[in-house]
Amino acid sequence: MESLTDPLNDRVVASVPFPSIRPSNSIFNSKSKPDWKFLKDFFLKEGVLSKQDCLGIINRATDLFRREPNLISLQDPITVVGDIHGQYYDLIKMLDVGGNPETTKYLFLGDYVDRGMFSIEVLFLLYSLKINFPSTIIMIRGNHESRQMTSMFSFRKECIYKYGIDVYDAVMESFDTLPLACILNDNFLAVHGGISPEFKTIKDINNLNRFIEPPRSGLLCDLLWSDPVDSNDGRTTEVYKNNDTRGCSYFFGAEATKKIFKENNLITIIRGHEVQKEGYKMQFWAGNEFPSVITIFSAPNYCDCYKNKGAIIKFNGGAVNIQQYNFSKHPYVLPEFMDVFTWSIPFVIEKVLRMLHSVIKPKTKCTSGVDEKSIKMLKELEDCLSSSKDIREDAIDSIVGSIRTLREKHEMIVRNQNSFSDGILSGETVSRGNMLMDDNETFRRAITMDKVNEKRPN
């Protein structure tokens, strides 16, 4: 691997590891499999792959996904992972908790990208694991694995910034090939979202054409978008209620799940799709001893402000073990993936314009300490600028004001961004005045303020 060097040995903070640049050779071995262990550490150092290697990973993984059925049958032992949302450094922690991918079977429930700023690294590592262990690394599709959602949130911008539009297009084609659901131990249904009126038997899933951008209605949409009702008994006024929170699909409750379970010999729906304070949620409906719905969410401190835990489920011999973990620190990323020089332009322009403004309209007539030649030169400059048709005092005032507004807007984005590109959440989600909120209050406020982002865009 190539890396930066310090030939003068004069680094201020020598303890910080050198950043990697890119591999000196191809990351593929003689069997055309990427070195996933190398990539794991390489991306931790914010390394960047060659475009050839990027497309190689995407295309090989896509070929594997395309050959899999819509509905995959699995047996335990297995580790089930919920939403990751571009939180690469938390993914590495999750792999430590969940088990070595060389010896552990994994089921990922979708939403690998968006919201977090390291989505492409998440995807490349998971795709590399899939290529190395195709029968034990299973990935299904989430609602964010689509052109519509990645264009609204951060993933499309991230791809273009780091690698280019052709890499983004290749990823979108791979998303169209992802399987839709799994049957675990013959009686657990694993999907990203949930069920719908169009879901009668599991055969309905296999009858779908999944190789498309998800539509706004129908079973393919509902598998990715539907939600369980948020109640202890699962009661609903209708078997399926329109999901106004999402802007599409349905809410389902106890009556709907009971019917699906009976007709398909199922006992539980395992899904992701919703952030949870503890990283998971179990809903026991109709007096069942086993939960009717288990929601698992594996992105701790979601969007850097929810203060939630991440969790995974381990199934082994019929036993269900939920393991939680906290978030890991990650590098800071400026909004829109700007570099520091681009970010600083408004500040520099404002300072220059302030200097120019002070020349045109001095605040004081005091000239003590300035020789007569300098005074004459300043007066000539002032007269020239004041009489210029292109640079007038009111124009300078207007430019200064505009630049100041732009700078203040950028400052506000940084304060409120909380490290996800859409910048909807406010710093108020973390503190109110000088009083630090507890995690429960922070979580509730984050959900309220982020609700607009849960709805599918038109």
N, C-alpha and C positions, 0 to 999 in steps of 0.2 A: 504494500500500500504506500502510495506517495503521501508525504506530509510536509507541512511547513517546518523550517529549521530556524535555529537561533545561532548563527555563526559567531556573533559577538558575545554571546552568553550574557546579555544585558537585559533580559526580560524582567519587568517589574514584579510580576507574580509568577515565579518560576515553577510553583507547585501545580499550576493549571496545565493539564495535558495539552500537547500540540493538537490543533484540529487536523483531521484528515482531509485530504483533497479528493482523491479518487483512487480506485485500485490501479496498480500498475499493470495488471494482467486481467483477463476476463474472469468474472466471478463464477463461471461455469466450469465444472470438472469434466473429465473425459466421458462421463455418462450424461452430459448435458443437464446436470442438476446444479442449481446455484448453491454456493457455500453459505447456508443459512446462519451458521455460527459466526462466520466472518461478518455477514451483513448485520446481524444483531448488534455487534459492537461498533461497526462502521457507522450505522445510523445514530447510535448514541452520541457519536462525535460530530453529528451533522454532516456526514459525508455525502457526496453527490456521485451517482453512478453515471456512466456513459449512456447515451440514448440507446445505443445498440443493446446494452445489457438490460436496460429498462424494458424495451420492447420484447426482448427474449424472455424475460420473466413473465410478462403479461400474456404473450402468445402461448407459451407452454401451459400456463395455468388455465387459460381459456379452453384449450384443447381438452384438458381433463374435465372441466366443468361441463362442457358440451356433451360428453359421453355419459354423464350421470343422469338418472331419471329425475322427474319433478319431485318425487317423494322417495326419500332414502330410508331404508330400514337399518337400524343399528341396535347393538346389544351392549350392555355395560360390561366392564367398567369404562366410564367415560366422564369427561369434564365438560360441562355445558357453560358457555360464555355468552353474556349479553352484549349490549351496545358498547362499542369502544370509542367511536367518534373522534378519530384522529389523535387520541392521547397516547402517543407512542411510548413515552416513558412509563406510563401506567400499564401498558401492555406488557412491557418487560417484567414489571413487578408481578403481574398476573401470571405470566408463564412460570415464575419462580414458585408461586403459590399453587398453581394448577398441576404442575408436574412437567418433567422433561418431555418435550414433544417426540423424542426418539422412542419413548416407552409409554407414552400416554395418549389415549384416544381423545380427540377434541371435537366438540360441536360448537360452531360459532353461529349465533342467531342473527347476524346482520348488523347494519349501521356501523360500518368500519370507518366511514369518512364523514367530513363536515364537522363544524363547530370547533374542534381542536385544530391546531395549526401544523400537525405532523401526520396528516392523513396518508400521504403518498408513502411515507416510511412504514406506516402500519400495513398498508396494502402490500408493499413489496416483501415485507417479512412474512406475512401470512401466505402470500402466493408462493414464496420460496419454500415454506413449510409444506404447502400442498403438493408442490412438485416432488419434494423429497419423500413425503409420506402420504401418497394419494388416497389410501384406503382408511387412514386413521385421522386425517385432518379434513373435517367436513365443514364447508361454508355454505350457508344459505343466504338468500337475498333479504335485505331490509328495505324500508321505504326510502332511505337516503341513497341507495344504490340506483340512481336514476339521473337522467340528464336534467330533469326539471329541478330536483332538489339540489344537486351539486352546482347548478348555475345560480340558484338563489343564495346558497351559503358559500362556503370558502373553498371547496375542493377544486372547482374549475380554475379559480384564480391561482391556487397553489400549484396545480399542475403546470399551468402556462408559465408561471414565474420560475419554477424549478427545472422544468424539462421541455415544455412546449406543447402546442395544441395537439400535435400528432400523438403524443403520449396520452393526453386526456381522451382523445377519440378511441384509442385502443382500449383504455380502461372501461369506457362506456360500453364498448362491444363485449367486453368480458362480463360486465354486470348483467347483460341480457342473457348470459348463459348460466347464471347461478341457479342452483336448485331452489325450490320453494319451501320445502318442509321435510320433516323427518318423523318416523315412527320409532320410538325408543322402547326396547323391551316389549314390543308388541302392543303396549297399551298406554304409552305416553305420546301425545302429539306435540311436536316442537315446531313452532312457527315464529316469525318475527312479531306479527300483530295478533291475529286471532281468527275467529270463525265468522260466518255470515249466513244469510238465508239461502244462498246458492250452494252452500256446502251441506250435502246430504250424506255422502259416503266418501271415504278416502280415495275412491276411484275418481271422484270429480277433480281431485288435484292432479292426478296423472293425465287427465284428459285435456288439461290446459295447454295452450301454446305459450310457453314462458319466454320465448326468444324475442321479446318486444319491450319497448318502453311501457311501464305499467300504466294502464288506463285509469280513468277517474271513477270507474264503477266496475262491478263484476267481481268474481271470486279472486282473480289475481290481485286486484286492488285490495280486497278485504283481508287477504292473508298477510299483507304488508302493513295495513293501516288500522284495522279495527282494535277496539279496546274493551276490556271487561268493565262493567259498572262498578263504581266505587262505593260498595255497600257491603255490610256484613252478611246479609242473607241472600244477596244476589237478586232481589226482586226488582222487576221492571214493569212498567205499565204496558209495554209491548215486548214480544219475544225478542225482537231486534229493534233498537231505537236509533234514529239518525244521529250520527256522531258530529254534533255541531262544533266540538272542540277541534276536530281534525279538518272539518270542511269537506269530508267525504266518508264513506264507509259507515260502520255501525258501532253501537255499544251492544254487548251481549251479556246476559246474566245467567242465573241458575237454570231457568227453564230451557234456554237454548243449549247450554252445555249438557244438561241431563239427557236431552233428546239425541244429541250427537254422540254422547258416550254410549248410550244404549244401542244405537244402530251400528256402531263401529267397534264395540268392545274396548272402549277407552276409559281411563279413570282420571286423567289430568291433562290440561293444556299447559305447556311450558313455553314461555314467550319473553320477549324483551320489550322494546318500544317506549317504555315509560321510566323516567328517572325515579329512583326510590331512595328515601333517606338512609335506610340501612343497607342499600344495595339489592334488596329483594323484598318481595311481598307475597304472602300466601293468603288465598281467599278460600275459606271453607264454606261451601254452600250446601244447603239441603241436608245438613247433618252428617255429611260424609266425614269419615275418620281421616281420609287423605284429602289434601287441598284440591279443589276443582281447578284452580288456576294458580300457577307460580310465575311471577314476573321477576326476571333477573336482569340487573343492570350493572355493567362491569367498568364503567367510567367514573372513578371517584373524583370528588370535587368537580363535578361536571361544569364545563365552561369556566373553570377557575373561580366559581363563586357560589355554587350550591352547597358546599360543605357536606356532601353526602359521602357515604362509603361505597366502595366497589365490592362486588360479590360474584362468586361463581358457584355452581352446583357440581358436586361429585356424586355420581351414581356408582354403587359397587355392591353387587349381590342383593339388589333390591333396597339397600339402605340409601338414604338421601342425606348428604352432608353438605351444608352451605358454609363456605369459607369467605370471610370478609377481609378487606385490606384498605389501607389509606392511600392517599395520592402521593405521587413522587414529584419532586421538583423538575422543572423543565426550562430550557432556554427561553428568554423573552423574545417575542416577535412583534415588530411594529405593525400597525394597521396596514392592510392591503399589501403586506410583505414588502414595504418600502425599505430602502437602505437609509442609513443615518444621514447621508449627504442630501438625498432627496428630501428627507424629513426636515432638515435644518434650513432649507432654502427660504421659507417664509420668515424665519427669524433673522437671517442675514439680510434679506431685502428690507425688512422693517428698520433695522439698524442703519443701513445705508441711507434710506429715505429720511430717517430722522436727522442724520447729519446734513443731508441736502436741505431739508426744511429749516434747520437752524442757520444755514448760510443765507437762505432767502429771507428769513424773518428772524433776525437775531433777537434774543430775549433782553439783551442789555446793550447799552451804547458805550459801556466802559471799554476803553482801549489801552489802559495802563499796561505796561510791560510788552506792548506790541509796537514794533518799529513802523515808521511812516510808510515804508515800501510795502510792508505786509498789509497795512490798512488800505492802501491804494489798490492792491491786487484783490482783496476781499470785496472792496466796493465795486470794482469793475465786474467781478464775478456775479455779485448781487444784482447789479444793473442789467447785466446780460441775461441772467435767468429770469428776472422780473419782467423784462420786456419781450422775452421769447414767446412766440405764439404757441410753441409746442410744450413749454414747461412753465405753467403759471402757478401762483401760490395756491389757488383753490384746487388745481389739479393735483399738486403734491399732497395737499391735505386729504383729498379723496383717495389717492393711492395709499397713503399711510393708513387711513382708516380701513380700507379694504384688506390690506395685508394684515393689520392687527386682528380683524375679524377672522381671517383665514387661520392665523396662528392660534387664536383662542379656540377656534373650532377644533383644530388638530389637538390642542392640549386636552380639550374635553373628551375627544375620542380616546386618547391614551388613558385618561383617568377612568373612563367608563367602559373601556373595551373589555377588560378582564380576560384578555388573550383569546377572544374569538371574534372572527372578522365582522360579523354583522353588528356588533356593538350595541345591542338593544339594552342589555342590563346596565343598571346604574350602580355607581359606587355605594348608593344608599342601601343596596342589598347586603352590604357588609357592616355598615355602621349607621347609626342614627344619632346625629350630633356627635358628642364625644363619648357616647355610651356604646360599647361593643355588644351587638346582639348575640344571643345564644344560637347554637346551630339550628335548632328547630325553627326559630323565628326567621333566620337567614334563609333556610330552605323554603319556607312558606312564601316569603316575599320574592324569592328567585322564581318560583313556579308562577306566581301571579304576574310578575313583570315579563316573564319569558313566554307567556301563554300564546302570544301572537305568533311565535316561531313554531308552535306545534301544529298550526293549521297549514294545510296543503295550499300552495299558491295557485291562483287562477291561471 
